[in-house]
Amino acid sequence: MLPDPAWLAGLRSAASQPPLRARVPLWAGEVVIGSVEPGFLSQIAFKPIQNMHSALQKVEHDGAPGWRLTGDVTAGLDTLARALRDAGLAHVWRNEQLAVNGKAGERLGTIERAVVRALGITTHAVHLVGASFDGRVWVQQRALDKPNDPGLWDTLVGGMVAARDTRQQALVRETWEEAGLALDALQDVTYGGRVGIRRPSGAHEEPGYTVEGIDWYRCTVPEALVPVNQDGEVARFALLDQRELLCKMQQGEFTLEAALILAAWFESL
């Protein structure tokens, strides 16, 4: 059983979209770490708040406009994030730091999760596809008060990789927090692959741009184990046969990320 090819092509196209409006690079030293709409940072850059004027500079690089952080990357990004929050330009504040990496994957610093989309900074996530022995698949419905994709269906487990975590540590933590399951109690946990997202984020008028790499894993959930949410971010779980799962996916009932991952899972069977 495979997804409809036309639907799958549309899904992949939706996951790879240019920004709604032109963006300019955000530099840390000589490394591009993100992008912003041209006038976005002008709202805070020249105000004498939280030393923003000394942490961020408007620059031209090879004749093209952009913005450059000065000094320590983490300190500069923290100042920037707090200034955006104080100006009402940040998303939901999490007090959660995400890694900011260079082109080769080297760690340059960290940043508050609430501003990564506005700044076009690449994020990383992990997801877990959990199947029963008879081939049915566990999925979760996102809580109705989630700031992103409320009420849509998702993989069994999914979440951001925080700066403090490796991918494995993030997977262990998210598996417990979202599903109340110990990763080592699941069977045949293996790496499935990676999917990527590049698309405008939020509502049409918002200046965000999502750039994310998602590493997904697969496992078998023993019959005796039933997922139970621990963090209040899941409305319910369901165990769907593959035909019902595919139907819900193709009817748009799943998040884009989950649909991409589950489509890859179907193709790997």
C-alpha positions as protocol buffer text, in pm:
chain_id: "A"
residue {
  index: 1
  type: MET
  ca { x: 0 y: 0 z: 0 }
}
residue {
  index: 2
  type: LEU
  ca { x: 150 y: 329 z: -112 }
}
residue {
  index: 3
  type: PRO
  ca { x: 36 y: 694 z: -104 }
}
residue {
  index: 4
  type: ASP
  ca { x: -125 y: 838 z: -418 }
}
residue {
  index: 5
  type: PRO
  ca { x: 161 y: 973 z: -633 }
}
residue {
  index: 6
  type: ALA
  ca { x: -13 y: 1303 z: -711 }
}
residue {
  index: 7
  type: TRP
  ca { x: -90 y: 1362 z: -343 }
}
residue {
  index: 8
  type: LEU
  ca { x: 267 y: 1274 z: -249 }
}
residue {
  index: 9
  type: ALA
  ca { x: 407 y: 1517 z: -506 }
}
residue {
  index: 10
  type: GLY
  ca { x: 185 y: 1791 z: -367 }
}
residue {
  index: 11
  type: LEU
  ca { x: 295 y: 1709 z: -12 }
}
residue {
  index: 12
  type: ARG
  ca { x: 662 y: 1733 z: -102 }
}
residue {
  index: 13
  type: SER
  ca { x: 601 y: 2057 z: -288 }
}
residue {
  index: 14
  type: ALA
  ca { x: 428 y: 2203 z: 20 }
}
residue {
  index: 15
  type: ALA
  ca { x: 733 y: 2109 z: 228 }
}
residue {
  index: 16
  type: SER
  ca { x: 969 y: 2301 z: -1 }
}
residue {
  index: 17
  type: GLN
  ca { x: 838 y: 2653 z: -54 }
}
residue {
  index: 18
  type: PRO
  ca { x: 1022 y: 2986 z: -90 }
}
residue {
  index: 19
  type: PRO
  ca { x: 958 y: 3267 z: 160 }
}
residue {
  index: 20
  type: LEU
  ca { x: 645 y: 3475 z: 108 }
}
residue {
  index: 21
  type: ARG
  ca { x: 866 y: 3782 z: 74 }
}
residue {
  index: 22
  type: ALA
  ca { x: 1236 y: 3835 z: 2 }
}
residue {
  index: 23
  type: ARG
  ca { x: 1463 y: 3786 z: 303 }
}
residue {
  index: 24
  type: VAL
  ca { x: 1816 y: 3901 z: 385 }
}
residue {
  index: 25
  type: PRO
  ca { x: 2084 y: 3697 z: 563 }
}
residue {
  index: 26
  type: LEU
  ca { x: 2157 y: 3701 z: 934 }
}
residue {
  index: 27
  type: TRP
  ca { x: 2529 y: 3660 z: 995 }
}
residue {
  index: 28
  type: ALA
  ca { x: 2729 y: 3549 z: 1297 }
}
residue {
  index: 29
  type: GLY
  ca { x: 3077 y: 3662 z: 1206 }
}
residue {
  index: 30
  type: GLU
  ca { x: 3129 y: 3530 z: 852 }
}
residue {
  index: 31
  type: VAL
  ca { x: 2870 y: 3251 z: 880 }
}
residue {
  index: 32
  type: VAL
  ca { x: 2507 y: 3281 z: 770 }
}
residue {
  index: 33
  type: ILE
  ca { x: 2292 y: 3140 z: 1050 }
}
residue {
  index: 34
  type: GLY
  ca { x: 1947 y: 3251 z: 933 }
}
residue {
  index: 35
  type: SER
  ca { x: 1745 y: 3505 z: 742 }
}
residue {
  index: 36
  type: VAL
  ca { x: 1496 y: 3783 z: 813 }
}
residue {
  index: 37
  type: GLU
  ca { x: 1259 y: 4008 z: 623 }
}
residue {
  index: 38
  type: PRO
  ca { x: 1448 y: 4327 z: 540 }
}
residue {
  index: 39
  type: GLY
  ca { x: 1268 y: 4562 z: 779 }
}
residue {
  index: 40
  type: PHE
  ca { x: 1199 y: 4315 z: 1058 }
}
residue {
  index: 41
  type: LEU
  ca { x: 1500 y: 4382 z: 1278 }
}
residue {
  index: 42
  type: SER
  ca { x: 1485 y: 4757 z: 1216 }
}
residue {
  index: 43
  type: GLN
  ca { x: 1194 y: 4755 z: 1461 }
}
residue {
  index: 44
  type: ILE
  ca { x: 1436 y: 4688 z: 1747 }
}
residue {
  index: 45
  type: ALA
  ca { x: 1794 y: 4728 z: 1621 }
}
residue {
  index: 46
  type: PHE
  ca { x: 1830 y: 5099 z: 1682 }
}
residue {
  index: 47
  type: LYS
  ca { x: 1641 y: 5125 z: 2009 }
}
residue {
  index: 48
  type: PRO
  ca { x: 1845 y: 5164 z: 2328 }
}
residue {
  index: 49
  type: ILE
  ca { x: 1700 y: 4848 z: 2483 }
}
residue {
  index: 50
  type: GLN
  ca { x: 1902 y: 4563 z: 2629 }
}
residue {
  index: 51
  type: ASN
  ca { x: 2219 y: 4671 z: 2444 }
}
residue {
  index: 52
  type: MET
  ca { x: 2058 y: 4574 z: 2114 }
}
residue {
  index: 53
  type: HIS
  ca { x: 2234 y: 4857 z: 1931 }
}
residue {
  index: 54
  type: SER
  ca { x: 2575 y: 4710 z: 2024 }
}
residue {
  index: 55
  type: ALA
  ca { x: 2485 y: 4343 z: 1956 }
}
residue {
  index: 56
  type: LEU
  ca { x: 2343 y: 4379 z: 1605 }
}
residue {
  index: 57
  type: GLN
  ca { x: 2465 y: 4569 z: 1301 }
}
residue {
  index: 58
  type: LYS
  ca { x: 2309 y: 4642 z: 964 }
}
residue {
  index: 59
  type: VAL
  ca { x: 2569 y: 4546 z: 702 }
}
residue {
  index: 60
  type: GLU
  ca { x: 2634 y: 4489 z: 335 }
}
residue {
  index: 61
  type: HIS
  ca { x: 2815 y: 4173 z: 232 }
}
residue {
  index: 62
  type: ASP
  ca { x: 2935 y: 4146 z: -127 }
}
residue {
  index: 63
  type: GLY
  ca { x: 2700 y: 4431 z: -208 }
}
residue {
  index: 64
  type: ALA
  ca { x: 2394 y: 4261 z: -56 }
}
residue {
  index: 65
  type: PRO
  ca { x: 2217 y: 4389 z: 260 }
}
residue {
  index: 66
  type: GLY
  ca { x: 2194 y: 4187 z: 576 }
}
residue {
  index: 67
  type: TRP
  ca { x: 2237 y: 4186 z: 953 }
}
residue {
  index: 68
  type: ARG
  ca { x: 2536 y: 4073 z: 1160 }
}
residue {
  index: 69
  type: LEU
  ca { x: 2558 y: 3973 z: 1525 }
}
residue {
  index: 70
  type: THR
  ca { x: 2865 y: 4105 z: 1703 }
}
residue {
  index: 71
  type: GLY
  ca { x: 3057 y: 3939 z: 1984 }
}
residue {
  index: 72
  type: ASP
  ca { x: 2961 y: 3608 z: 2143 }
}
residue {
  index: 73
  type: VAL
  ca { x: 2692 y: 3433 z: 1937 }
}
residue {
  index: 74
  type: THR
  ca { x: 2485 y: 3298 z: 2228 }
}
residue {
  index: 75
  type: ALA
  ca { x: 2496 y: 3627 z: 2417 }
}
residue {
  index: 76
  type: GLY
  ca { x: 2405 y: 3825 z: 2105 }
}
residue {
  index: 77
  type: LEU
  ca { x: 2117 y: 3591 z: 2019 }
}
residue {
  index: 78
  type: ASP
  ca { x: 1989 y: 3608 z: 2376 }
}
residue {
  index: 79
  type: THR
  ca { x: 1988 y: 3987 z: 2364 }
}
residue {
  index: 80
  type: LEU
  ca { x: 1812 y: 3973 z: 2027 }
}
residue {
  index: 81
  type: ALA
  ca { x: 1552 y: 3721 z: 2146 }
}
residue {
  index: 82
  type: ARG
  ca { x: 1466 y: 3923 z: 2457 }
}
residue {
  index: 83
  type: ALA
  ca { x: 1437 y: 4243 z: 2257 }
}
residue {
  index: 84
  type: LEU
  ca { x: 1199 y: 4070 z: 2015 }
}
residue {
  index: 85
  type: ARG
  ca { x: 994 y: 3938 z: 2306 }
}
residue {
  index: 86
  type: ASP
  ca { x: 974 y: 4282 z: 2469 }
}
residue {
  index: 87
  type: ALA
  ca { x: 863 y: 4430 z: 2136 }
}
residue {
  index: 88
  type: GLY
  ca { x: 589 y: 4167 z: 2096 }
}
residue {
  index: 89
  type: LEU
  ca { x: 765 y: 4007 z: 1799 }
}
residue {
  index: 90
  type: ALA
  ca { x: 844 y: 3665 z: 1950 }
}
residue {
  index: 91
  type: HIS
  ca { x: 636 y: 3347 z: 1942 }
}
residue {
  index: 92
  type: VAL
  ca { x: 541 y: 3157 z: 2259 }
}
residue {
  index: 93
  type: TRP
  ca { x: 835 y: 3190 z: 2499 }
}
residue {
  index: 94
  type: ARG
  ca { x: 961 y: 2846 z: 2607 }
}
residue {
  index: 95
  type: ASN
  ca { x: 1280 y: 2910 z: 2805 }
}
residue {
  index: 96
  type: GLU
  ca { x: 1423 y: 2638 z: 2580 }
}
residue {
  index: 97
  type: GLN
  ca { x: 1754 y: 2678 z: 2402 }
}
residue {
  index: 98
  type: LEU
  ca { x: 1809 y: 2531 z: 2056 }
}
residue {
  index: 99
  type: ALA
  ca { x: 2145 y: 2482 z: 1889 }
}
residue {
  index: 100
  type: VAL
  ca { x: 2265 y: 2722 z: 1620 }
}
residue {
  index: 101
  type: ASN
  ca { x: 2505 y: 2545 z: 1387 }
}
residue {
  index: 102
  type: GLY
  ca { x: 2736 y: 2640 z: 1104 }
}
residue {
  index: 103
  type: LYS
  ca { x: 2735 y: 2489 z: 756 }
}
residue {
  index: 104
  type: ALA
  ca { x: 2951 y: 2195 z: 862 }
}
residue {
  index: 105
  type: GLY
  ca { x: 2733 y: 2123 z: 1165 }
}
residue {
  index: 106
  type: GLU
  ca { x: 2965 y: 2290 z: 1415 }
}
residue {
  index: 107
  type: ARG
  ca { x: 2798 y: 2445 z: 1719 }
}
residue {
  index: 108
  type: LEU
  ca { x: 2816 y: 2825 z: 1707 }
}
residue {
  index: 109
  type: GLY
  ca { x: 2581 y: 2906 z: 1992 }
}
residue {
  index: 110
  type: THR
  ca { x: 2226 y: 2863 z: 2118 }
}
residue {
  index: 111
  type: ILE
  ca { x: 1900 y: 3059 z: 2095 }
}
residue {
  index: 112
  type: GLU
  ca { x: 1557 y: 3072 z: 2259 }
}
residue {
  index: 113
  type: ARG
  ca { x: 1310 y: 2857 z: 2066 }
}
residue {
  index: 114
  type: ALA
  ca { x: 1048 y: 3135 z: 2047 }
}
residue {
  index: 115
  type: VAL
  ca { x: 1237 y: 3334 z: 1782 }
}
residue {
  index: 116
  type: VAL
  ca { x: 1393 y: 3072 z: 1552 }
}
residue {
  index: 117
  type: ARG
  ca { x: 1120 y: 3098 z: 1286 }
}
residue {
  index: 118
  type: ALA
  ca { x: 1126 y: 3478 z: 1270 }
}
residue {
  index: 119
  type: LEU
  ca { x: 1504 y: 3457 z: 1226 }
}
residue {
  index: 120
  type: GLY
  ca { x: 1495 y: 3169 z: 977 }
}
residue {
  index: 121
  type: ILE
  ca { x: 1737 y: 2963 z: 1188 }
}
residue {
  index: 122
  type: THR
  ca { x: 1760 y: 2591 z: 1110 }
}
residue {
  index: 123
  type: THR
  ca { x: 1611 y: 2361 z: 1373 }
}
residue {
  index: 124
  type: HIS
  ca { x: 1628 y: 1987 z: 1424 }
}
residue {
  index: 125
  type: ALA
  ca { x: 1360 y: 1744 z: 1540 }
}
residue {
  index: 126
  type: VAL
  ca { x: 1308 y: 1373 z: 1603 }
}
residue {
  index: 127
  type: HIS
  ca { x: 997 y: 1162 z: 1539 }
}
residue {
  index: 128
  type: LEU
  ca { x: 907 y: 803 z: 1616 }
}
residue {
  index: 129
  type: VAL
  ca { x: 672 y: 587 z: 1406 }
}
residue {
  index: 130
  type: GLY
  ca { x: 531 y: 312 z: 1629 }
}
residue {
  index: 131
  type: ALA
  ca { x: 360 y: 5 z: 1480 }
}
residue {
  index: 132
  type: SER
  ca { x: 199 y: -293 z: 1647 }
}
residue {
  index: 133
  type: PHE
  ca { x: 293 y: -650 z: 1561 }
}
residue {
  index: 134
  type: ASP
  ca { x: -8 y: -677 z: 1328 }
}
residue {
  index: 135
  type: GLY
  ca { x: 96 y: -370 z: 1127 }
}
residue {
  index: 136
  type: ARG
  ca { x: -140 y: -112 z: 1275 }
}
residue {
  index: 137
  type: VAL
  ca { x: 16 y: 224 z: 1359 }
}
residue {
  index: 138
  type: TRP
  ca { x: 0 y: 432 z: 1676 }
}
residue {
  index: 139
  type: VAL
  ca { x: -66 y: 802 z: 1618 }
}
residue {
  index: 140
  type: GLN
  ca { x: -141 y: 1097 z: 1843 }
}
residue {
  index: 141
  type: GLN
  ca { x: -383 y: 1385 z: 1808 }
}
residue {
  index: 142
  type: ARG
  ca { x: -225 y: 1714 z: 1908 }
}
residue {
  index: 143
  type: ALA
  ca { x: -389 y: 1904 z: 2192 }
}
residue {
  index: 144
  type: LEU
  ca { x: -637 y: 2171 z: 2087 }
}
residue {
  index: 145
  type: ASP
  ca { x: -442 y: 2440 z: 2274 }
}
residue {
  index: 146
  type: LYS
  ca { x: -111 y: 2371 z: 2097 }
}
residue {
  index: 147
  type: PRO
  ca { x: 19 y: 2689 z: 1932 }
}
residue {
  index: 148
  type: ASN
  ca { x: 106 y: 2498 z: 1613 }
}
residue {
  index: 149
  type: ASP
  ca { x: -127 y: 2261 z: 1427 }
}
residue {
  index: 150
  type: PRO
  ca { x: -379 y: 2214 z: 1712 }
}
residue {
  index: 151
  type: GLY
  ca { x: -601 y: 1910 z: 1673 }
}
residue {
  index: 152
  type: LEU
  ca { x: -414 y: 1760 z: 1379 }
}
residue {
  index: 153
  type: TRP
  ca { x: -283 y: 1405 z: 1389 }
}
residue {
  index: 154
  type: ASP
  ca { x: 86 y: 1335 z: 1433 }
}
residue {
  index: 155
  type: THR
  ca { x: 331 y: 1046 z: 1462 }
}
residue {
  index: 156
  type: LEU
  ca { x: 343 y: 854 z: 1790 }
}
residue {
  index: 157
  type: VAL
  ca { x: 618 y: 1087 z: 1916 }
}
residue {
  index: 158
  type: GLY
  ca { x: 776 y: 1403 z: 1781 }
}
residue {
  index: 159
  type: GLY
  ca { x: 967 y: 1698 z: 1916 }
}
residue {
  index: 160
  type: MET
  ca { x: 1254 y: 1942 z: 1885 }
}
residue {
  index: 161
  type: VAL
  ca { x: 1612 y: 1851 z: 1968 }
}
residue {
  index: 162
  type: ALA
  ca { x: 1711 y: 2095 z: 2242 }
}
residue {
  index: 163
  type: ALA
  ca { x: 2063 y: 2234 z: 2261 }
}
residue {
  index: 164
  type: ARG
  ca { x: 2134 y: 2022 z: 2568 }
}
residue {
  index: 165
  type: ASP
  ca { x: 2044 y: 1696 z: 2392 }
}
residue {
  index: 166
  type: THR
  ca { x: 2178 y: 1456 z: 2136 }
}
residue {
  index: 167
  type: ARG
  ca { x: 1922 y: 1312 z: 1894 }
}
residue {
  index: 168
  type: GLN
  ca { x: 1905 y: 994 z: 2104 }
}
residue {
  index: 169
  type: GLN
  ca { x: 1852 y: 1186 z: 2426 }
}
residue {
  index: 170
  type: ALA
  ca { x: 1578 y: 1392 z: 2263 }
}
residue {
  index: 171
  type: LEU
  ca { x: 1407 y: 1077 z: 2138 }
}
residue {
  index: 172
  type: VAL
  ca { x: 1419 y: 919 z: 2485 }
}
residue {
  index: 173
  type: ARG
  ca { x: 1279 y: 1234 z: 2649 }
}
residue {
  index: 174
  type: GLU
  ca { x: 1003 y: 1293 z: 2394 }
}
residue {
  index: 175
  type: THR
  ca { x: 898 y: 926 z: 2399 }
}
residue {
  index: 176
  type: TRP
  ca { x: 838 y: 951 z: 2773 }
}
residue {
  index: 177
  type: GLU
  ca { x: 688 y: 1302 z: 2784 }
}
residue {
  index: 178
  type: GLU
  ca { x: 449 y: 1255 z: 2494 }
}
residue {
  index: 179
  type: ALA
  ca { x: 363 y: 884 z: 2519 }
}
residue {
  index: 180
  type: GLY
  ca { x: 469 y: 770 z: 2868 }
}
residue {
  index: 181
  type: LEU
  ca { x: 684 y: 499 z: 2711 }
}
residue {
  index: 182
  type: ALA
  ca { x: 1042 y: 404 z: 2789 }
}
residue {
  index: 183
  type: LEU
  ca { x: 1234 y: 383 z: 2464 }
}
residue {
  index: 184
  type: ASP
  ca { x: 1419 y: 71 z: 2575 }
}
residue {
  index: 185
  type: ALA
  ca { x: 1083 y: -105 z: 2633 }
}
residue {
  index: 186
  type: LEU
  ca { x: 1001 y: -73 z: 2263 }
}
residue {
  index: 187
  type: GLN
  ca { x: 1124 y: -330 z: 2013 }
}
residue {
  index: 188
  type: ASP
  ca { x: 1327 y: -297 z: 1694 }
}
residue {
  index: 189
  type: VAL
  ca { x: 1398 y: 75 z: 1732 }
}
residue {
  index: 190
  type: THR
  ca { x: 1586 y: 171 z: 1415 }
}
residue {
  index: 191
  type: TYR
  ca { x: 1670 y: 485 z: 1223 }
}
residue {
  index: 192
  type: GLY
  ca { x: 1432 y: 549 z: 934 }
}
residue {
  index: 193
  type: GLY
  ca { x: 1579 y: 851 z: 759 }
}
residue {
  index: 194
  type: ARG
  ca { x: 1557 y: 1228 z: 736 }
}
residue {
  index: 195
  type: VAL
  ca { x: 1301 y: 1463 z: 585 }
}
residue {
  index: 196
  type: GLY
  ca { x: 1342 y: 1836 z: 541 }
}
residue {
  index: 197
  type: ILE
  ca { x: 1106 y: 2132 z: 563 }
}
residue {
  index: 198
  type: ARG
  ca { x: 1159 y: 2474 z: 405 }
}
residue {
  index: 199
  type: ARG
  ca { x: 845 y: 2685 z: 401 }
}
residue {
  index: 200
  type: PRO
  ca { x: 682 y: 3001 z: 535 }
}
residue {
  index: 201
  type: SER
  ca { x: 564 y: 2953 z: 893 }
}
residue {
  index: 202
  type: GLY
  ca { x: 264 y: 3080 z: 1082 }
}
residue {
  index: 203
  type: ALA
  ca { x: -15 y: 3293 z: 941 }
}
residue {
  index: 204
  type: HIS
  ca { x: 18 y: 3467 z: 605 }
}
residue {
  index: 205
  type: GLU
  ca { x: 116 y: 3800 z: 758 }
}
residue {
  index: 206
  type: GLU
  ca { x: 383 y: 3657 z: 989 }
}
residue {
  index: 207
  type: PRO
  ca { x: 749 y: 3706 z: 891 }
}
residue {
  index: 208
  type: GLY
  ca { x: 866 y: 3355 z: 985 }
}
residue {
  index: 209
  type: TYR
  ca { x: 1039 y: 3094 z: 773 }
}
residue {
  index: 210
  type: THR
  ca { x: 1078 y: 2732 z: 880 }
}
residue {
  index: 211
  type: VAL
  ca { x: 1399 y: 2546 z: 798 }
}
residue {
  index: 212
  type: GLU
  ca { x: 1405 y: 2211 z: 974 }
}
residue {
  index: 213
  type: GLY
  ca { x: 1570 y: 1871 z: 946 }
}
residue {
  index: 214
  type: ILE
  ca { x: 1371 y: 1583 z: 1098 }
}
residue {
  index: 215
  type: ASP
  ca { x: 1532 y: 1250 z: 1181 }
}
residue {
  index: 216
  type: TRP
  ca { x: 1270 y: 980 z: 1212 }
}
residue {
  index: 217
  type: TYR
  ca { x: 1283 y: 639 z: 1373 }
}
residue {
  index: 218
  type: ARG
  ca { x: 1061 y: 333 z: 1363 }
}
residue {
  index: 219
  type: CYS
  ca { x: 977 y: 79 z: 1631 }
}
residue {
  index: 220
  type: THR
  ca { x: 739 y: -198 z: 1726 }
}
residue {
  index: 221
  type: VAL
  ca { x: 516 y: -128 z: 2028 }
}
residue {
  index: 222
  type: PRO
  ca { x: 453 y: -446 z: 2230 }
}
residue {
  index: 223
  type: GLU
  ca { x: 86 y: -535 z: 2274 }
}
residue {
  index: 224
  type: ALA
  ca { x: 101 y: -483 z: 2651 }
}
residue {
  index: 225
  type: LEU
  ca { x: 211 y: -120 z: 2615 }
}
residue {
  index: 226
  type: VAL
  ca { x: -40 y: 160 z: 2560 }
}
residue {
  index: 227
  type: PRO
  ca { x: 79 y: 520 z: 2518 }
}
residue {
  index: 228
  type: VAL
  ca { x: -35 y: 767 z: 2785 }
}
residue {
  index: 229
  type: ASN
  ca { x: 53 y: 1135 z: 2751 }
}
residue {
  index: 230
  type: GLN
  ca { x: 254 y: 1293 z: 3034 }
}
residue {
  index: 231
  type: ASP
  ca { x: 291 y: 1661 z: 2937 }
}
residue {
  index: 232
  type: GLY
  ca { x: -61 y: 1768 z: 2844 }
}
residue {
  index: 233
  type: GLU
  ca { x: 25 y: 1827 z: 2478 }
}
residue {
  index: 234
  type: VAL
  ca { x: -162 y: 1527 z: 2334 }
}
residue {
  index: 235
  type: ALA
  ca { x: -542 y: 1502 z: 2316 }
}
residue {
  index: 236
  type: ARG
  ca { x: -552 y: 1127 z: 2252 }
}
residue {
  index: 237
  type: PHE
  ca { x: -382 y: 832 z: 2087 }
}
residue {
  index: 238
  type: ALA
  ca { x: -526 y: 597 z: 1826 }
}
residue {
  index: 239
  type: LEU
  ca { x: -418 y: 267 z: 1675 }
}
residue {
  index: 240
  type: LEU
  ca { x: -504 y: 281 z: 1305 }
}
residue {
  index: 241
  type: ASP
  ca { x: -487 y: 17 z: 1037 }
}
residue {
  index: 242
  type: GLN
  ca { x: -277 y: 118 z: 740 }
}
residue {
  index: 243
  type: ARG
  ca { x: -572 y: 187 z: 508 }
}
residue {
  index: 244
  type: GLU
  ca { x: -735 y: 424 z: 759 }
}
residue {
  index: 245
  type: LEU
  ca { x: -402 y: 590 z: 831 }
}
residue {
  index: 246
  type: LEU
  ca { x: -336 y: 654 z: 463 }
}
residue {
  index: 247
  type: CYS
  ca { x: -688 y: 788 z: 414 }
}
residue {
  index: 248
  type: LYS
  ca { x: -649 y: 1038 z: 699 }
}
residue {
  index: 249
  type: MET
  ca { x: -311 y: 1146 z: 566 }
}
residue {
  index: 250
  type: GLN
  ca { x: -445 y: 1211 z: 218 }
}
residue {
  index: 251
  type: GLN
  ca { x: -745 y: 1400 z: 357 }
}
residue {
  index: 252
  type: GLY
  ca { x: -510 y: 1650 z: 528 }
}
residue {
  index: 253
  type: GLU
  ca { x: -577 y: 1538 z: 885 }
}
residue {
  index: 254
  type: PHE
  ca { x: -205 y: 1506 z: 970 }
}
residue {
  index: 255
  type: THR
  ca { x: 60 y: 1771 z: 1016 }
}
residue {
  index: 256
  type: LEU
  ca { x: 282 y: 1825 z: 715 }
}
residue {
  index: 257
  type: GLU
  ca { x: 582 y: 1687 z: 903 }
}
residue {
  index: 258
  type: ALA
  ca { x: 400 y: 1371 z: 1013 }
}
residue {
  index: 259
  type: ALA
  ca { x: 256 y: 1313 z: 664 }
}
residue {
  index: 260
  type: LEU
  ca { x: 605 y: 1335 z: 512 }
}
residue {
  index: 261
  type: ILE
  ca { x: 746 y: 1092 z: 768 }
}
residue {
  index: 262
  type: LEU
  ca { x: 460 y: 844 z: 742 }
}
residue {
  index: 263
  type: ALA
  ca { x: 476 y: 857 z: 361 }
}
residue {
  index: 264
  type: ALA
  ca { x: 847 y: 766 z: 387 }
}
residue {
  index: 265
  type: TRP
  ca { x: 754 y: 488 z: 629 }
}
residue {
  index: 266
  type: PHE
  ca { x: 498 y: 346 z: 385 }
}
residue {
  index: 267
  type: GLU
  ca { x: 755 y: 357 z: 105 }
}
residue {
  index: 268
  type: SER
  ca { x: 1004 y: 166 z: 321 }
}
residue {
  index: 269
  type: LEU
  ca { x: 771 y: -130 z: 389 }
}
